[in-house]
């Protein structure tokens, strides 16, 4: 994987108030850590980070340019405000190019499932795959071909075709995508057979005075 350059600068102010000021100024607060180095507070231009995320996967190998030096890193964690689509904080992990790391890579679907045309419901159950690989061998994404997926069929982790340069850590029996058969719920209404019998009350009357005495 080719490294994507991203410029960073040191962040001297700390705390939630300073972070809010940085965001108002168009910066995303973050930290750089790992691989034997110290934890360094940094900040990234929000537009640059947005552009990187739009053109590359979140787990892209990044050449973080800080103090005139490019450091290979991966974006380990990204916090977002889901309502305002605002990037809140970014954690960058230093990596060694000769040492494997674990990452989650994105899964994408390719093709159209015939089972959907048959009335099935396409369910994308897991959108990431947990892998281990050298930083340069981390794929930008893994595609799942669903062009042969009929009604009731599924794709498991074991069905994926992945490069030999990565090790898949997700359970091979994990279902990634399936075409589910629609569930038809039948509500049975109990219908009583026949009309409800109505019984007339028993009438107790007096013996008539006209009855003949024997």
PyMOL commands that place a pseudoatom at each C-alpha (Angstrom):
pseudoatom trace, name=CA, resn=UNK, resi=1, chain=A, elem=C, hetatm=0, pos=[0.000, 0.000, 0.000]
pseudoatom trace, name=CA, resn=UNK, resi=2, chain=A, elem=C, hetatm=0, pos=[1.314, 3.415, -0.934]
pseudoatom trace, name=CA, resn=UNK, resi=3, chain=A, elem=C, hetatm=0, pos=[1.734, 5.893, 1.894]
pseudoatom trace, name=CA, resn=UNK, resi=4, chain=A, elem=C, hetatm=0, pos=[-0.540, 8.933, 1.900]
pseudoatom trace, name=CA, resn=UNK, resi=5, chain=A, elem=C, hetatm=0, pos=[1.013, 12.125, 3.195]
pseudoatom trace, name=CA, resn=UNK, resi=6, chain=A, elem=C, hetatm=0, pos=[-0.732, 14.073, 5.939]
pseudoatom trace, name=CA, resn=UNK, resi=7, chain=A, elem=C, hetatm=0, pos=[0.662, 17.228, 7.559]
pseudoatom trace, name=CA, resn=UNK, resi=8, chain=A, elem=C, hetatm=0, pos=[0.538, 17.612, 11.340]
pseudoatom trace, name=CA, resn=UNK, resi=9, chain=A, elem=C, hetatm=0, pos=[1.675, 20.174, 13.864]
pseudoatom trace, name=CA, resn=UNK, resi=10, chain=A, elem=C, hetatm=0, pos=[2.305, 20.136, 17.589]
pseudoatom trace, name=CA, resn=UNK, resi=11, chain=A, elem=C, hetatm=0, pos=[-0.584, 20.923, 19.909]
pseudoatom trace, name=CA, resn=UNK, resi=12, chain=A, elem=C, hetatm=0, pos=[0.494, 22.950, 22.921]
pseudoatom trace, name=CA, resn=UNK, resi=13, chain=A, elem=C, hetatm=0, pos=[-2.855, 23.718, 24.562]
pseudoatom trace, name=CA, resn=UNK, resi=14, chain=A, elem=C, hetatm=0, pos=[-4.719, 20.887, 26.280]
pseudoatom trace, name=CA, resn=UNK, resi=15, chain=A, elem=C, hetatm=0, pos=[-8.140, 20.261, 27.760]
pseudoatom trace, name=CA, resn=UNK, resi=16, chain=A, elem=C, hetatm=0, pos=[-11.675, 20.323, 26.405]
pseudoatom trace, name=CA, resn=UNK, resi=17, chain=A, elem=C, hetatm=0, pos=[-11.798, 24.112, 26.032]
pseudoatom trace, name=CA, resn=UNK, resi=18, chain=A, elem=C, hetatm=0, pos=[-8.589, 24.120, 24.002]
pseudoatom trace, name=CA, resn=UNK, resi=19, chain=A, elem=C, hetatm=0, pos=[-9.934, 21.289, 21.857]
pseudoatom trace, name=CA, resn=UNK, resi=20, chain=A, elem=C, hetatm=0, pos=[-13.082, 23.263, 21.093]
pseudoatom trace, name=CA, resn=UNK, resi=21, chain=A, elem=C, hetatm=0, pos=[-10.996, 26.301, 20.123]
pseudoatom trace, name=CA, resn=UNK, resi=22, chain=A, elem=C, hetatm=0, pos=[-8.901, 24.137, 17.827]
pseudoatom trace, name=CA, resn=UNK, resi=23, chain=A, elem=C, hetatm=0, pos=[-11.986, 22.753, 16.097]
pseudoatom trace, name=CA, resn=UNK, resi=24, chain=A, elem=C, hetatm=0, pos=[-13.385, 26.233, 15.597]
pseudoatom trace, name=CA, resn=UNK, resi=25, chain=A, elem=C, hetatm=0, pos=[-10.076, 27.120, 13.949]
pseudoatom trace, name=CA, resn=UNK, resi=26, chain=A, elem=C, hetatm=0, pos=[-10.456, 24.189, 11.541]
pseudoatom trace, name=CA, resn=UNK, resi=27, chain=A, elem=C, hetatm=0, pos=[-8.116, 21.778, 13.348]
pseudoatom trace, name=CA, resn=UNK, resi=28, chain=A, elem=C, hetatm=0, pos=[-8.669, 18.232, 14.588]
pseudoatom trace, name=CA, resn=UNK, resi=29, chain=A, elem=C, hetatm=0, pos=[-6.918, 17.485, 17.909]
pseudoatom trace, name=CA, resn=UNK, resi=30, chain=A, elem=C, hetatm=0, pos=[-5.086, 14.188, 18.108]
pseudoatom trace, name=CA, resn=UNK, resi=31, chain=A, elem=C, hetatm=0, pos=[-2.188, 12.198, 19.527]
pseudoatom trace, name=CA, resn=UNK, resi=32, chain=A, elem=C, hetatm=0, pos=[0.720, 10.310, 18.032]
pseudoatom trace, name=CA, resn=UNK, resi=33, chain=A, elem=C, hetatm=0, pos=[1.899, 7.290, 20.010]
pseudoatom trace, name=CA, resn=UNK, resi=34, chain=A, elem=C, hetatm=0, pos=[3.358, 3.794, 19.877]
pseudoatom trace, name=CA, resn=UNK, resi=35, chain=A, elem=C, hetatm=0, pos=[6.411, 1.943, 18.545]
pseudoatom trace, name=CA, resn=UNK, resi=36, chain=A, elem=C, hetatm=0, pos=[8.630, 2.981, 21.433]
pseudoatom trace, name=CA, resn=UNK, resi=37, chain=A, elem=C, hetatm=0, pos=[8.089, 6.711, 20.929]
pseudoatom trace, name=CA, resn=UNK, resi=38, chain=A, elem=C, hetatm=0, pos=[6.582, 9.185, 23.319]
pseudoatom trace, name=CA, resn=UNK, resi=39, chain=A, elem=C, hetatm=0, pos=[2.939, 10.216, 23.184]
pseudoatom trace, name=CA, resn=UNK, resi=40, chain=A, elem=C, hetatm=0, pos=[2.817, 13.494, 21.287]
pseudoatom trace, name=CA, resn=UNK, resi=41, chain=A, elem=C, hetatm=0, pos=[-0.221, 15.804, 21.184]
pseudoatom trace, name=CA, resn=UNK, resi=42, chain=A, elem=C, hetatm=0, pos=[-0.779, 16.966, 17.604]
pseudoatom trace, name=CA, resn=UNK, resi=43, chain=A, elem=C, hetatm=0, pos=[-3.430, 18.571, 15.448]
pseudoatom trace, name=CA, resn=UNK, resi=44, chain=A, elem=C, hetatm=0, pos=[-4.410, 18.094, 11.818]
pseudoatom trace, name=CA, resn=UNK, resi=45, chain=A, elem=C, hetatm=0, pos=[-6.079, 20.447, 9.386]
pseudoatom trace, name=CA, resn=UNK, resi=46, chain=A, elem=C, hetatm=0, pos=[-9.710, 19.318, 9.269]
pseudoatom trace, name=CA, resn=UNK, resi=47, chain=A, elem=C, hetatm=0, pos=[-9.958, 19.701, 5.486]
pseudoatom trace, name=CA, resn=UNK, resi=48, chain=A, elem=C, hetatm=0, pos=[-6.848, 17.590, 4.930]
pseudoatom trace, name=CA, resn=UNK, resi=49, chain=A, elem=C, hetatm=0, pos=[-8.153, 14.808, 7.150]
pseudoatom trace, name=CA, resn=UNK, resi=50, chain=A, elem=C, hetatm=0, pos=[-11.588, 14.912, 5.515]
pseudoatom trace, name=CA, resn=UNK, resi=51, chain=A, elem=C, hetatm=0, pos=[-9.917, 14.681, 2.096]
pseudoatom trace, name=CA, resn=UNK, resi=52, chain=A, elem=C, hetatm=0, pos=[-7.847, 11.692, 3.181]
pseudoatom trace, name=CA, resn=UNK, resi=53, chain=A, elem=C, hetatm=0, pos=[-10.909, 9.879, 4.483]
pseudoatom trace, name=CA, resn=UNK, resi=54, chain=A, elem=C, hetatm=0, pos=[-12.846, 10.577, 1.284]
pseudoatom trace, name=CA, resn=UNK, resi=55, chain=A, elem=C, hetatm=0, pos=[-10.096, 9.329, -1.031]
pseudoatom trace, name=CA, resn=UNK, resi=56, chain=A, elem=C, hetatm=0, pos=[-8.686, 6.494, 1.087]
pseudoatom trace, name=CA, resn=UNK, resi=57, chain=A, elem=C, hetatm=0, pos=[-9.847, 4.060, 3.711]
pseudoatom trace, name=CA, resn=UNK, resi=58, chain=A, elem=C, hetatm=0, pos=[-9.498, 5.002, 7.376]
pseudoatom trace, name=CA, resn=UNK, resi=59, chain=A, elem=C, hetatm=0, pos=[-6.820, 2.354, 7.806]
pseudoatom trace, name=CA, resn=UNK, resi=60, chain=A, elem=C, hetatm=0, pos=[-4.604, 3.710, 4.995]
pseudoatom trace, name=CA, resn=UNK, resi=61, chain=A, elem=C, hetatm=0, pos=[-0.882, 3.790, 5.609]
pseudoatom trace, name=CA, resn=UNK, resi=62, chain=A, elem=C, hetatm=0, pos=[-0.078, 7.450, 6.300]
pseudoatom trace, name=CA, resn=UNK, resi=63, chain=A, elem=C, hetatm=0, pos=[3.184, 9.358, 6.103]
pseudoatom trace, name=CA, resn=UNK, resi=64, chain=A, elem=C, hetatm=0, pos=[2.577, 11.819, 8.931]
pseudoatom trace, name=CA, resn=UNK, resi=65, chain=A, elem=C, hetatm=0, pos=[4.712, 14.888, 8.285]
pseudoatom trace, name=CA, resn=UNK, resi=66, chain=A, elem=C, hetatm=0, pos=[5.774, 16.448, 11.588]
pseudoatom trace, name=CA, resn=UNK, resi=67, chain=A, elem=C, hetatm=0, pos=[8.880, 18.544, 12.337]
pseudoatom trace, name=CA, resn=UNK, resi=68, chain=A, elem=C, hetatm=0, pos=[10.145, 18.011, 8.789]
pseudoatom trace, name=CA, resn=UNK, resi=69, chain=A, elem=C, hetatm=0, pos=[10.052, 14.218, 9.116]
pseudoatom trace, name=CA, resn=UNK, resi=70, chain=A, elem=C, hetatm=0, pos=[7.670, 11.668, 7.640]
pseudoatom trace, name=CA, resn=UNK, resi=71, chain=A, elem=C, hetatm=0, pos=[6.618, 8.991, 10.131]
pseudoatom trace, name=CA, resn=UNK, resi=72, chain=A, elem=C, hetatm=0, pos=[4.666, 5.925, 8.951]
pseudoatom trace, name=CA, resn=UNK, resi=73, chain=A, elem=C, hetatm=0, pos=[1.438, 5.736, 10.951]
pseudoatom trace, name=CA, resn=UNK, resi=74, chain=A, elem=C, hetatm=0, pos=[-2.073, 4.332, 10.778]
pseudoatom trace, name=CA, resn=UNK, resi=75, chain=A, elem=C, hetatm=0, pos=[-5.221, 6.007, 12.013]
pseudoatom trace, name=CA, resn=UNK, resi=76, chain=A, elem=C, hetatm=0, pos=[-6.033, 3.905, 15.059]
pseudoatom trace, name=CA, resn=UNK, resi=77, chain=A, elem=C, hetatm=0, pos=[-9.138, 5.697, 16.311]
pseudoatom trace, name=CA, resn=UNK, resi=78, chain=A, elem=C, hetatm=0, pos=[-11.298, 8.499, 15.003]
pseudoatom trace, name=CA, resn=UNK, resi=79, chain=A, elem=C, hetatm=0, pos=[-14.013, 10.202, 17.027]
pseudoatom trace, name=CA, resn=UNK, resi=80, chain=A, elem=C, hetatm=0, pos=[-16.859, 11.914, 15.176]
pseudoatom trace, name=CA, resn=UNK, resi=81, chain=A, elem=C, hetatm=0, pos=[-19.876, 13.990, 16.021]
pseudoatom trace, name=CA, resn=UNK, resi=82, chain=A, elem=C, hetatm=0, pos=[-22.491, 12.018, 14.115]
pseudoatom trace, name=CA, resn=UNK, resi=83, chain=A, elem=C, hetatm=0, pos=[-25.027, 14.870, 14.159]
pseudoatom trace, name=CA, resn=UNK, resi=84, chain=A, elem=C, hetatm=0, pos=[-22.814, 17.645, 12.824]
pseudoatom trace, name=CA, resn=UNK, resi=85, chain=A, elem=C, hetatm=0, pos=[-20.466, 15.397, 10.784]
pseudoatom trace, name=CA, resn=UNK, resi=86, chain=A, elem=C, hetatm=0, pos=[-17.576, 16.926, 12.703]
pseudoatom trace, name=CA, resn=UNK, resi=87, chain=A, elem=C, hetatm=0, pos=[-14.239, 15.201, 13.331]
pseudoatom trace, name=CA, resn=UNK, resi=88, chain=A, elem=C, hetatm=0, pos=[-13.518, 15.462, 17.047]
pseudoatom trace, name=CA, resn=UNK, resi=89, chain=A, elem=C, hetatm=0, pos=[-10.267, 13.609, 17.727]
pseudoatom trace, name=CA, resn=UNK, resi=90, chain=A, elem=C, hetatm=0, pos=[-7.777, 11.361, 15.930]
pseudoatom trace, name=CA, resn=UNK, resi=91, chain=A, elem=C, hetatm=0, pos=[-5.294, 8.837, 17.334]
pseudoatom trace, name=CA, resn=UNK, resi=92, chain=A, elem=C, hetatm=0, pos=[-2.324, 7.909, 15.122]
pseudoatom trace, name=CA, resn=UNK, resi=93, chain=A, elem=C, hetatm=0, pos=[-0.209, 4.824, 15.806]
pseudoatom trace, name=CA, resn=UNK, resi=94, chain=A, elem=C, hetatm=0, pos=[3.440, 4.743, 14.739]
pseudoatom trace, name=CA, resn=UNK, resi=95, chain=A, elem=C, hetatm=0, pos=[4.282, 1.566, 12.840]
pseudoatom trace, name=CA, resn=UNK, resi=96, chain=A, elem=C, hetatm=0, pos=[7.439, -0.248, 11.812]
pseudoatom trace, name=CA, resn=UNK, resi=97, chain=A, elem=C, hetatm=0, pos=[7.446, -1.327, 8.209]
pseudoatom trace, name=CA, resn=UNK, resi=98, chain=A, elem=C, hetatm=0, pos=[9.077, -4.658, 9.138]
pseudoatom trace, name=CA, resn=UNK, resi=99, chain=A, elem=C, hetatm=0, pos=[6.601, -5.509, 11.921]
pseudoatom trace, name=CA, resn=UNK, resi=100, chain=A, elem=C, hetatm=0, pos=[3.082, -6.857, 11.448]
pseudoatom trace, name=CA, resn=UNK, resi=101, chain=A, elem=C, hetatm=0, pos=[0.151, -4.999, 12.983]
pseudoatom trace, name=CA, resn=UNK, resi=102, chain=A, elem=C, hetatm=0, pos=[-3.498, -5.891, 13.466]
pseudoatom trace, name=CA, resn=UNK, resi=103, chain=A, elem=C, hetatm=0, pos=[-6.143, -3.808, 11.734]
pseudoatom trace, name=CA, resn=UNK, resi=104, chain=A, elem=C, hetatm=0, pos=[-9.803, -3.803, 10.747]
pseudoatom trace, name=CA, resn=UNK, resi=105, chain=A, elem=C, hetatm=0, pos=[-10.224, -3.409, 6.990]
pseudoatom trace, name=CA, resn=UNK, resi=106, chain=A, elem=C, hetatm=0, pos=[-13.461, -2.452, 5.281]
pseudoatom trace, name=CA, resn=UNK, resi=107, chain=A, elem=C, hetatm=0, pos=[-15.573, -4.934, 3.331]
pseudoatom trace, name=CA, resn=UNK, resi=108, chain=A, elem=C, hetatm=0, pos=[-17.512, -3.846, 0.259]
pseudoatom trace, name=CA, resn=UNK, resi=109, chain=A, elem=C, hetatm=0, pos=[-20.053, -5.662, -1.904]
pseudoatom trace, name=CA, resn=UNK, resi=110, chain=A, elem=C, hetatm=0, pos=[-19.632, -6.261, -5.619]
pseudoatom trace, name=CA, resn=UNK, resi=111, chain=A, elem=C, hetatm=0, pos=[-22.372, -7.269, -8.037]
pseudoatom trace, name=CA, resn=UNK, resi=112, chain=A, elem=C, hetatm=0, pos=[-26.062, -7.858, -7.515]
pseudoatom trace, name=CA, resn=UNK, resi=113, chain=A, elem=C, hetatm=0, pos=[-27.484, -10.837, -5.679]
pseudoatom trace, name=CA, resn=UNK, resi=114, chain=A, elem=C, hetatm=0, pos=[-30.016, -12.853, -7.725]
pseudoatom trace, name=CA, resn=UNK, resi=115, chain=A, elem=C, hetatm=0, pos=[-31.762, -13.748, -4.482]
pseudoatom trace, name=CA, resn=UNK, resi=116, chain=A, elem=C, hetatm=0, pos=[-32.893, -10.148, -4.097]
pseudoatom trace, name=CA, resn=UNK, resi=117, chain=A, elem=C, hetatm=0, pos=[-34.730, -10.340, -7.438]
pseudoatom trace, name=CA, resn=UNK, resi=118, chain=A, elem=C, hetatm=0, pos=[-36.418, -13.467, -6.100]
pseudoatom trace, name=CA, resn=UNK, resi=119, chain=A, elem=C, hetatm=0, pos=[-37.803, -11.480, -3.184]
pseudoatom trace, name=CA, resn=UNK, resi=120, chain=A, elem=C, hetatm=0, pos=[-35.024, -12.000, -0.661]
pseudoatom trace, name=CA, resn=UNK, resi=121, chain=A, elem=C, hetatm=0, pos=[-33.624, -9.361, 1.678]
pseudoatom trace, name=CA, resn=UNK, resi=122, chain=A, elem=C, hetatm=0, pos=[-29.906, -8.568, 1.424]
pseudoatom trace, name=CA, resn=UNK, resi=123, chain=A, elem=C, hetatm=0, pos=[-28.359, -8.305, 4.892]
pseudoatom trace, name=CA, resn=UNK, resi=124, chain=A, elem=C, hetatm=0, pos=[-24.796, -6.953, 5.212]
pseudoatom trace, name=CA, resn=UNK, resi=125, chain=A, elem=C, hetatm=0, pos=[-24.023, -8.253, 8.680]
pseudoatom trace, name=CA, resn=UNK, resi=126, chain=A, elem=C, hetatm=0, pos=[-20.336, -7.455, 9.125]
pseudoatom trace, name=CA, resn=UNK, resi=127, chain=A, elem=C, hetatm=0, pos=[-18.617, -4.613, 7.282]
pseudoatom trace, name=CA, resn=UNK, resi=128, chain=A, elem=C, hetatm=0, pos=[-15.057, -5.077, 8.564]
pseudoatom trace, name=CA, resn=UNK, resi=129, chain=A, elem=C, hetatm=0, pos=[-12.516, -7.875, 8.715]
pseudoatom trace, name=CA, resn=UNK, resi=130, chain=A, elem=C, hetatm=0, pos=[-9.899, -8.195, 11.445]
pseudoatom trace, name=CA, resn=UNK, resi=131, chain=A, elem=C, hetatm=0, pos=[-6.488, -8.987, 9.939]
pseudoatom trace, name=CA, resn=UNK, resi=132, chain=A, elem=C, hetatm=0, pos=[-2.763, -9.042, 10.684]
pseudoatom trace, name=CA, resn=UNK, resi=133, chain=A, elem=C, hetatm=0, pos=[-0.201, -7.906, 8.107]
pseudoatom trace, name=CA, resn=UNK, resi=134, chain=A, elem=C, hetatm=0, pos=[2.851, -5.803, 7.468]
pseudoatom trace, name=CA, resn=UNK, resi=135, chain=A, elem=C, hetatm=0, pos=[1.852, -2.139, 7.115]
pseudoatom trace, name=CA, resn=UNK, resi=136, chain=A, elem=C, hetatm=0, pos=[2.722, -2.084, 3.412]
pseudoatom trace, name=CA, resn=UNK, resi=137, chain=A, elem=C, hetatm=0, pos=[0.501, -5.140, 2.786]
pseudoatom trace, name=CA, resn=UNK, resi=138, chain=A, elem=C, hetatm=0, pos=[-2.670, -3.836, 4.421]
pseudoatom trace, name=CA, resn=UNK, resi=139, chain=A, elem=C, hetatm=0, pos=[-5.310, -3.713, 1.667]
pseudoatom trace, name=CA, resn=UNK, resi=140, chain=A, elem=C, hetatm=0, pos=[-7.463, -0.621, 1.266]
pseudoatom trace, name=CA, resn=UNK, resi=141, chain=A, elem=C, hetatm=0, pos=[-10.487, -2.910, 1.268]
pseudoatom trace, name=CA, resn=UNK, resi=142, chain=A, elem=C, hetatm=0, pos=[-11.700, -6.419, 0.537]
pseudoatom trace, name=CA, resn=UNK, resi=143, chain=A, elem=C, hetatm=0, pos=[-14.514, -7.022, -1.943]
pseudoatom trace, name=CA, resn=UNK, resi=144, chain=A, elem=C, hetatm=0, pos=[-17.250, -9.617, -1.540]
pseudoatom trace, name=CA, resn=UNK, resi=145, chain=A, elem=C, hetatm=0, pos=[-18.712, -10.930, -4.793]
pseudoatom trace, name=CA, resn=UNK, resi=146, chain=A, elem=C, hetatm=0, pos=[-22.457, -11.437, -4.307]
pseudoatom trace, name=CA, resn=UNK, resi=147, chain=A, elem=C, hetatm=0, pos=[-23.337, -12.012, -7.969]
pseudoatom trace, name=CA, resn=UNK, resi=148, chain=A, elem=C, hetatm=0, pos=[-24.059, -15.707, -7.287]
pseudoatom trace, name=CA, resn=UNK, resi=149, chain=A, elem=C, hetatm=0, pos=[-25.878, -15.228, -3.992]
pseudoatom trace, name=CA, resn=UNK, resi=150, chain=A, elem=C, hetatm=0, pos=[-29.336, -16.775, -4.183]
pseudoatom trace, name=CA, resn=UNK, resi=151, chain=A, elem=C, hetatm=0, pos=[-32.230, -16.828, -1.772]
pseudoatom trace, name=CA, resn=UNK, resi=152, chain=A, elem=C, hetatm=0, pos=[-31.135, -18.138, 1.614]
pseudoatom trace, name=CA, resn=UNK, resi=153, chain=A, elem=C, hetatm=0, pos=[-27.434, -18.186, 0.671]
pseudoatom trace, name=CA, resn=UNK, resi=154, chain=A, elem=C, hetatm=0, pos=[-24.656, -16.602, 2.724]
pseudoatom trace, name=CA, resn=UNK, resi=155, chain=A, elem=C, hetatm=0, pos=[-21.016, -15.599, 2.469]
pseudoatom trace, name=CA, resn=UNK, resi=156, chain=A, elem=C, hetatm=0, pos=[-18.788, -16.566, 5.403]
pseudoatom trace, name=CA, resn=UNK, resi=157, chain=A, elem=C, hetatm=0, pos=[-15.301, -15.357, 6.241]
pseudoatom trace, name=CA, resn=UNK, resi=158, chain=A, elem=C, hetatm=0, pos=[-13.945, -18.701, 5.033]
pseudoatom trace, name=CA, resn=UNK, resi=159, chain=A, elem=C, hetatm=0, pos=[-15.389, -17.988, 1.571]
pseudoatom trace, name=CA, resn=UNK, resi=160, chain=A, elem=C, hetatm=0, pos=[-13.319, -14.830, 1.033]
pseudoatom trace, name=CA, resn=UNK, resi=161, chain=A, elem=C, hetatm=0, pos=[-10.390, -14.693, -1.334]
pseudoatom trace, name=CA, resn=UNK, resi=162, chain=A, elem=C, hetatm=0, pos=[-7.657, -12.741, 0.425]
pseudoatom trace, name=CA, resn=UNK, resi=163, chain=A, elem=C, hetatm=0, pos=[-3.977, -12.174, -0.443]
pseudoatom trace, name=CA, resn=UNK, resi=164, chain=A, elem=C, hetatm=0, pos=[-1.404, -14.522, 1.043]
pseudoatom trace, name=CA, resn=UNK, resi=165, chain=A, elem=C, hetatm=0, pos=[0.306, -11.498, 2.586]
pseudoatom trace, name=CA, resn=UNK, resi=166, chain=A, elem=C, hetatm=0, pos=[-2.409, -11.064, 5.231]
pseudoatom trace, name=CA, resn=UNK, resi=167, chain=A, elem=C, hetatm=0, pos=[-3.682, -13.286, 8.015]
pseudoatom trace, name=CA, resn=UNK, resi=168, chain=A, elem=C, hetatm=0, pos=[-7.404, -13.176, 8.725]
pseudoatom trace, name=CA, resn=UNK, resi=169, chain=A, elem=C, hetatm=0, pos=[-8.136, -13.138, 12.456]
pseudoatom trace, name=CA, resn=UNK, resi=170, chain=A, elem=C, hetatm=0, pos=[-11.949, -13.046, 12.280]
pseudoatom trace, name=CA, resn=UNK, resi=171, chain=A, elem=C, hetatm=0, pos=[-13.658, -16.376, 12.996]
pseudoatom trace, name=CA, resn=UNK, resi=172, chain=A, elem=C, hetatm=0, pos=[-13.984, -18.210, 9.651]
pseudoatom trace, name=CA, resn=UNK, resi=173, chain=A, elem=C, hetatm=0, pos=[-17.576, -19.198, 10.465]
pseudoatom trace, name=CA, resn=UNK, resi=174, chain=A, elem=C, hetatm=0, pos=[-18.683, -15.575, 10.783]
pseudoatom trace, name=CA, resn=UNK, resi=175, chain=A, elem=C, hetatm=0, pos=[-21.493, -14.720, 8.362]
pseudoatom trace, name=CA, resn=UNK, resi=176, chain=A, elem=C, hetatm=0, pos=[-20.699, -11.526, 6.467]
pseudoatom trace, name=CA, resn=UNK, resi=177, chain=A, elem=C, hetatm=0, pos=[-23.624, -11.167, 4.092]
pseudoatom trace, name=CA, resn=UNK, resi=178, chain=A, elem=C, hetatm=0, pos=[-26.767, -13.173, 3.434]
pseudoatom trace, name=CA, resn=UNK, resi=179, chain=A, elem=C, hetatm=0, pos=[-29.944, -13.058, 1.374]
pseudoatom trace, name=CA, resn=UNK, resi=180, chain=A, elem=C, hetatm=0, pos=[-32.626, -13.731, 3.933]
pseudoatom trace, name=CA, resn=UNK, resi=181, chain=A, elem=C, hetatm=0, pos=[-35.979, -15.272, 3.097]
pseudoatom trace, name=CA, resn=UNK, resi=182, chain=A, elem=C, hetatm=0, pos=[-38.754, -12.826, 4.011]
pseudoatom trace, name=CA, resn=UNK, resi=183, chain=A, elem=C, hetatm=0, pos=[-40.698, -13.843, 7.059]
pseudoatom trace, name=CA, resn=UNK, resi=184, chain=A, elem=C, hetatm=0, pos=[-44.443, -13.907, 6.550]
pseudoatom trace, name=CA, resn=UNK, resi=185, chain=A, elem=C, hetatm=0, pos=[-46.243, -13.621, 9.838]
pseudoatom trace, name=CA, resn=UNK, resi=186, chain=A, elem=C, hetatm=0, pos=[-49.701, -15.187, 9.725]
pseudoatom trace, name=CA, resn=UNK, resi=187, chain=A, elem=C, hetatm=0, pos=[-52.164, -13.926, 12.267]
pseudoatom trace, name=CA, resn=UNK, resi=188, chain=A, elem=C, hetatm=0, pos=[-54.863, -16.525, 12.806]
pseudoatom trace, name=CA, resn=UNK, resi=189, chain=A, elem=C, hetatm=0, pos=[-58.197, -15.139, 13.841]
pseudoatom trace, name=CA, resn=UNK, resi=190, chain=A, elem=C, hetatm=0, pos=[-60.266, -17.527, 15.847]
pseudoatom trace, name=CA, resn=UNK, resi=191, chain=A, elem=C, hetatm=0, pos=[-63.719, -17.793, 14.314]
pseudoatom trace, name=CA, resn=UNK, resi=192, chain=A, elem=C, hetatm=0, pos=[-66.387, -19.485, 16.327]
pseudoatom trace, name=CA, resn=UNK, resi=193, chain=A, elem=C, hetatm=0, pos=[-68.312, -22.003, 14.324]
pseudoatom trace, name=CA, resn=UNK, resi=194, chain=A, elem=C, hetatm=0, pos=[-72.015, -21.384, 14.256]
pseudoatom trace, name=CA, resn=UNK, resi=195, chain=A, elem=C, hetatm=0, pos=[-73.953, -18.630, 15.834]
pseudoatom trace, name=CA, resn=UNK, resi=196, chain=A, elem=C, hetatm=0, pos=[-73.897, -18.195, 19.549]
pseudoatom trace, name=CA, resn=UNK, resi=197, chain=A, elem=C, hetatm=0, pos=[-76.718, -20.086, 21.071]
pseudoatom trace, name=CA, resn=UNK, resi=198, chain=A, elem=C, hetatm=0, pos=[-79.108, -17.948, 23.017]
pseudoatom trace, name=CA, resn=UNK, resi=199, chain=A, elem=C, hetatm=0, pos=[-81.212, -19.704, 25.624]
pseudoatom trace, name=CA, resn=UNK, resi=200, chain=A, elem=C, hetatm=0, pos=[-84.477, -18.280, 26.748]
pseudoatom trace, name=CA, resn=UNK, resi=201, chain=A, elem=C, hetatm=0, pos=[-84.850, -17.938, 30.496]
pseudoatom trace, name=CA, resn=UNK, resi=202, chain=A, elem=C, hetatm=0, pos=[-87.162, -20.402, 32.166]
pseudoatom trace, name=CA, resn=UNK, resi=203, chain=A, elem=C, hetatm=0, pos=[-90.487, -18.787, 33.037]
pseudoatom trace, name=CA, resn=UNK, resi=204, chain=A, elem=C, hetatm=0, pos=[-92.020, -19.845, 36.306]
pseudoatom trace, name=CA, resn=UNK, resi=205, chain=A, elem=C, hetatm=0, pos=[-95.706, -19.058, 36.325]
pseudoatom trace, name=CA, resn=UNK, resi=206, chain=A, elem=C, hetatm=0, pos=[-98.599, -19.463, 38.691]
pseudoatom trace, name=CA, resn=UNK, resi=207, chain=A, elem=C, hetatm=0, pos=[-101.057, -22.186, 38.244]
pseudoatom trace, name=CA, resn=UNK, resi=208, chain=A, elem=C, hetatm=0, pos=[-104.088, -20.716, 36.702]
pseudoatom trace, name=CA, resn=UNK, resi=209, chain=A, elem=C, hetatm=0, pos=[-107.215, -20.424, 38.784]
pseudoatom trace, name=CA, resn=UNK, resi=210, chain=A, elem=C, hetatm=0, pos=[-109.123, -21.995, 35.914]
pseudoatom trace, name=CA, resn=UNK, resi=211, chain=A, elem=C, hetatm=0, pos=[-107.305, -25.284, 36.326]
pseudoatom trace, name=CA, resn=UNK, resi=212, chain=A, elem=C, hetatm=0, pos=[-109.803, -28.013, 37.235]
pseudoatom trace, name=CA, resn=UNK, resi=213, chain=A, elem=C, hetatm=0, pos=[-109.397, -29.705, 40.553]
pseudoatom trace, name=CA, resn=UNK, resi=214, chain=A, elem=C, hetatm=0, pos=[-109.543, -33.352, 40.412]
for i in range(1, 214): cmd.bond("trace and resi %d" % i, "trace and resi %d" % (i + 1))
show_as sticks, trace
zoom trace
